[in-house]
Amino acid sequence: MANAQTEIYGNDPTGVAKVDMKFEIVVIPVSDVDRAEEFYGRLGWRLDADFVSGKDDRVIQFTPPGSGCSIIFGKNVTAAAPGSAQGLYLVVSDIAAALAELLGRGVEISDVFHDAAGVSAGTDEPYLFGRLRVRGPDPDHRSYRSFASFCDPDGNGWLFQEVTTRLPGRVDPATTTFASANDLASALRRAAAAHGQHEARTGQPNKNWPDWYAEYMVRELSGNEPSQ
């Protein structure tokens, strides 16, 4: 999901665990279960479960579109204070589209912002790259660098982070996958734009555009230099 300004890569195969450990659940502390259910349902997230066992036990599970991880909240599922879950990142491939989606669903959300080169002091809510939030997307549209934030009714804090290209070593190019139809569509649009520039440079149409698209998309997703 996130990177740091000083990158540290851990690709030593001898240090990688042999047993799969799939991160699948985050518990969200809320004060009003019905209100939270309405809110997360309004986001368009998939309702996986609503289990009731007596008056003091209830578990609700939602999953964001394209996510392999779900959230759980309810009665007696955590001792954490309502609203104390912060820094919950939702990675998206097109942050403007994600912002429009939530606004269309009546959810209050911040403007898109980017960092100010690691400024860690100030009154803004802290996030991955410091505290100062500069309005607008990253000027160079760098992957990992554009954000928008919103909260649920209890104040649990979520951030959209735009990731279009993963850092090297974080995606296996031999098993490239896209999490959703929207992610695939966004990648196709970026490939189409780059391919248009490619044809402009060569001055002729490229009959092998499917191969060119495929190589571009795999290289982009796996963090390698895309085709030109």
C-alpha positions in Angstrom: 0.0 0.0 0.0 2.3 2.7 1.2 5.9 3.6 0.6 8.3 5.8 2.5 10.6 8.5 1.3 13.6 6.4 2.1 12.9 3.2 0.5 13.9 -0.1 2.1 13.4 -3.2 0.0 13.1 -6.6 1.5 13.4 -9.0 -1.4 15.7 -11.5 0.1 13.8 -14.8 -0.6 15.4 -16.5 2.4 13.6 -14.0 4.7 10.2 -14.5 3.2 7.8 -16.7 5.2 6.8 -19.9 3.5 3.2 -19.9 5.0 0.5 -17.6 3.5 -0.8 -15.1 6.1 -3.7 -13.3 4.5 -4.6 -10.0 6.1 -8.4 -10.1 5.9 -10.1 -8.2 8.8 -9.9 -4.8 10.5 -12.1 -4.2 13.5 -13.7 -0.7 13.5 -14.9 0.6 16.9 -18.3 2.3 16.6 -20.9 3.6 19.1 -24.1 3.1 17.1 -24.1 -0.1 15.1 -27.2 0.7 13.0 -25.8 4.1 12.1 -22.5 2.6 11.1 -24.3 0.0 9.0 -26.2 2.7 7.1 -23.0 4.6 6.5 -20.9 1.8 5.2 -23.8 0.5 3.1 -24.1 3.9 1.6 -20.5 3.7 0.5 -21.5 0.9 -1.8 -19.5 -1.7 0.1 -20.6 -5.3 0.1 -22.5 -6.4 3.2 -21.1 -9.9 3.9 -22.7 -10.6 7.2 -25.0 -9.3 9.9 -25.0 -11.8 12.8 -27.0 -11.3 15.9 -26.6 -13.6 18.9 -28.6 -12.2 21.8 -29.1 -8.6 22.7 -25.5 -7.9 23.5 -23.8 -9.6 20.5 -23.8 -8.5 16.9 -21.2 -8.7 14.2 -21.4 -6.9 10.9 -18.9 -7.3 8.0 -18.5 -5.1 5.0 -15.9 -5.4 2.2 -14.9 -2.5 0.0 -15.1 -3.1 -3.8 -11.9 -4.8 -5.1 -10.5 -5.4 -1.6 -9.3 -8.6 -0.2 -9.7 -7.2 3.3 -13.0 -6.6 5.1 -14.1 -4.5 8.1 -16.0 -5.7 11.1 -17.9 -3.8 13.7 -20.8 -4.5 16.1 -21.5 -5.0 19.7 -18.8 -6.4 22.0 -16.3 -7.0 19.2 -13.7 -4.6 20.5 -12.8 -2.6 23.6 -11.3 0.2 21.6 -12.9 3.7 21.9 -15.4 4.5 19.1 -13.7 6.6 16.4 -10.2 5.6 17.5 -9.4 3.7 14.2 -7.3 6.2 12.2 -5.1 6.0 9.1 -7.2 3.4 7.3 -6.0 3.4 3.7 -8.1 2.6 0.6 -5.8 2.3 -2.4 -7.5 3.5 -5.7 -6.2 3.8 -9.2 -8.1 7.0 -10.0 -8.5 9.3 -7.0 -10.7 11.8 -8.9 -13.1 9.0 -9.8 -13.1 7.7 -6.2 -13.9 11.2 -4.9 -16.7 11.7 -7.3 -18.1 8.3 -6.3 -18.4 9.2 -2.6 -19.7 12.7 -3.3 -22.4 11.1 -5.4 -23.4 8.9 -2.5 -23.7 11.9 -0.2 -20.5 11.3 1.8 -18.5 14.3 3.0 -14.9 14.0 1.9 -11.9 16.3 1.7 -10.5 17.8 -1.5 -7.6 15.8 -3.1 -4.3 16.7 -1.4 -0.6 15.9 -1.6 2.3 16.2 0.7 4.7 19.0 1.3 8.0 17.1 1.1 7.6 15.5 4.5 6.6 18.4 6.7 5.8 16.8 10.1 4.6 19.8 12.1 1.3 21.6 11.8 -2.3 21.4 12.6 -3.5 19.1 9.8 -4.3 15.5 10.5 -1.2 13.4 10.2 -0.9 10.9 7.3 1.7 8.9 5.6 3.9 11.8 4.4 3.7 14.2 7.3 1.0 16.7 8.6 0.8 19.4 6.0 -1.8 18.7 3.3 -1.3 20.7 0.1 -4.5 21.1 -1.9 -4.7 19.3 -5.3 -3.2 16.1 -6.6 0.5 15.6 -6.7 1.8 18.0 -9.4 3.7 15.2 -11.2 1.0 12.7 -10.6 3.4 10.3 -8.9 2.0 7.0 -7.7 1.4 6.9 -3.9 1.4 10.7 -3.6 -2.2 11.9 -3.9 -4.8 11.5 -1.1 -8.3 12.4 0.0 -9.8 11.7 3.5 -13.2 11.1 5.1 -14.6 9.8 8.4 -17.4 7.6 9.4 -20.1 9.0 11.8 -17.9 8.0 14.8 -14.8 9.7 13.4 -12.9 6.6 12.3 -10.5 8.0 9.7 -10.1 6.8 6.2 -7.8 7.9 3.4 -7.9 7.3 -0.4 -4.3 6.9 -1.7 -3.8 6.8 -5.5 -1.5 4.1 -6.6 -1.0 3.5 -10.3 2.4 1.9 -10.3 3.8 -0.3 -7.6 7.3 0.0 -6.4 9.7 -2.7 -7.7 9.4 -5.9 -5.8 5.9 -5.5 -4.7 4.2 -7.2 -7.6 5.2 -10.4 -9.3 5.1 -9.7 -13.1 4.5 -13.4 -13.7 1.2 -13.3 -11.8 0.0 -9.8 -12.7 -3.7 -9.3 -11.7 -6.1 -6.4 -11.4 -8.3 -6.2 -8.4 -11.4 -5.0 -10.2 -12.9 -4.1 -13.5 -12.4 -0.4 -12.6 -8.7 -0.9 -12.0 -8.4 -2.7 -15.3 -10.3 0.1 -17.1 -8.1 2.8 -15.6 -4.9 0.9 -16.6 -6.3 0.6 -20.2 -7.0 4.3 -20.3 -3.4 5.1 -19.2 -2.0 2.6 -21.8 -4.2 4.1 -24.5 -2.9 7.6 -23.7 0.8 6.4 -23.7 0.2 4.4 -26.9 -1.1 7.6 -28.6 2.1 9.3 -27.7 4.0 6.3 -29.0 2.3 6.4 -32.4 2.8 10.2 -32.5 6.6 9.7 -32.1 6.8 6.9 -34.7 4.5 8.7 -37.1 2.6 5.5 -38.0 -0.2 3.3 -36.6 0.9 0.3 -34.6 -0.8 -2.9 -35.8 0.6 -4.8 -32.8 -1.2 -2.5 -30.3 -2.5 -5.4 -28.2 1.0 -6.6 -27.5 2.1 -3.0 -26.8 -0.8 -2.4 -24.4 -0.2 -5.7 -22.5 3.5 -5.1 -22.0 2.9 -1.5 -20.9 0.3 -2.5 -18.4 2.3 -5.3 -16.9 5.4 -3.2 -16.6 3.5 -0.3 -15.1 1.8 -2.5 -12.5 5.0 -4.3 -11.5 6.9 -1.0 -11.0 9.2 -1.4 -14.1 9.8 1.4 -16.6 6.7 1.4 -18.9 7.1 1.0 -22.7 7.7 4.2 -24.7 
